[in-house]
Amino acid sequence: MNSTATHQTLAVALDDLEVSLRALQWWQEQSPPAQALASTQPFALDTLRFPQWLQFLFIPKLKALADNANPLPGNCSVAPMAEEYCRAQGVSAPALVSQLQMIDRLLTQ
């Protein structure tokens, strides 16, 4: 897949990810405080719940890269974290996990 197609595919996948987060009622209208978004921990585990990290850090950063056709990360492995989070919450979210698996594959090509 060429770079432009990859960026377009990623943009669509991120939109689909937002739809899944909304369907699970994990999308929130208000942003967490700035200090919560400034975490340096993986997935901002010390300040955000996993869906917040997806919504306020992961999606916006990748969307900006895709929209501006900037270089994309060469490796991504977020789906396992989603599986673990969903298991811990007792939530079945196959669409969310599947979309993250697709994004992981897209970015790890």
RAWOQUI-V866895 format. One record per residue. RES is the residue in one letter. PSI is psi as a letter, one per 20 degrees, with the letter a starting at -180 (* if undefined). D_LAST is the distance of its C-alpha to the last C-alpha in whole Angstrom. Layout:
BEGIN
res=RES psi=PSI d_last=D_LAST
res=RES psi=PSI d_last=D_LAST
END
This chain:
BEGIN
res=M psi=p d_last=9
res=N psi=r d_last=11
res=S psi=g d_last=11
res=T psi=g d_last=14
res=A psi=h d_last=13
res=T psi=g d_last=10
res=H psi=g d_last=13
res=Q psi=g d_last=15
res=T psi=g d_last=13
res=L psi=g d_last=13
res=A psi=g d_last=16
res=V psi=g d_last=17
res=A psi=h d_last=15
res=L psi=h d_last=17
res=D psi=g d_last=20
res=D psi=h d_last=20
res=L psi=g d_last=20
res=E psi=g d_last=23
res=V psi=g d_last=25
res=S psi=g d_last=24
res=L psi=h d_last=25
res=R psi=g d_last=28
res=A psi=h d_last=29
res=L psi=i d_last=29
res=Q psi=k d_last=31
res=W psi=j d_last=29
res=W psi=p d_last=29
res=Q psi=q d_last=31
res=E psi=h d_last=33
res=Q psi=p d_last=34
res=S psi=q d_last=32
res=P psi=r d_last=33
res=P psi=q d_last=35
res=A psi=h d_last=33
res=Q psi=h d_last=33
res=A psi=h d_last=31
res=L psi=i d_last=28
res=A psi=j d_last=29
res=S psi=q d_last=28
res=T psi=j d_last=26
res=Q psi=q d_last=25
res=P psi=p d_last=22
res=F psi=j d_last=22
res=A psi=k d_last=25
res=L psi=h d_last=27
res=D psi=i d_last=30
res=T psi=i d_last=31
res=L psi=q d_last=29
res=R psi=q d_last=28
res=F psi=g d_last=24
res=P psi=h d_last=25
res=Q psi=g d_last=26
res=W psi=g d_last=23
res=L psi=g d_last=21
res=Q psi=g d_last=24
res=F psi=i d_last=25
res=L psi=g d_last=22
res=F psi=g d_last=19
res=I psi=g d_last=19
res=P psi=g d_last=21
res=K psi=g d_last=19
res=L psi=h d_last=16
res=K psi=g d_last=18
res=A psi=g d_last=20
res=L psi=g d_last=16
res=A psi=g d_last=16
res=D psi=h d_last=19
res=N psi=j d_last=20
res=A psi=k d_last=17
res=N psi=r d_last=16
res=P psi=p d_last=13
res=L psi=q d_last=11
res=P psi=q d_last=10
res=G psi=i d_last=7
res=N psi=p d_last=8
res=C psi=p d_last=10
res=S psi=m d_last=12
res=V psi=h d_last=15
res=A psi=g d_last=15
res=P psi=h d_last=17
res=M psi=h d_last=19
res=A psi=g d_last=20
res=E psi=g d_last=21
res=E psi=g d_last=23
res=Y psi=g d_last=25
res=C psi=g d_last=26
res=R psi=g d_last=27
res=A psi=h d_last=29
res=Q psi=i d_last=31
res=G psi=k d_last=31
res=V psi=p d_last=29
res=S psi=o d_last=27
res=A psi=m d_last=25
res=P psi=h d_last=22
res=A psi=g d_last=21
res=L psi=g d_last=20
res=V psi=g d_last=18
res=S psi=g d_last=17
res=Q psi=h d_last=16
res=L psi=h d_last=14
res=Q psi=g d_last=12
res=M psi=g d_last=11
res=I psi=g d_last=10
res=D psi=g d_last=9
res=R psi=g d_last=6
res=L psi=g d_last=6
res=L psi=i d_last=6
res=T psi=j d_last=4
res=Q psi=* d_last=0
END
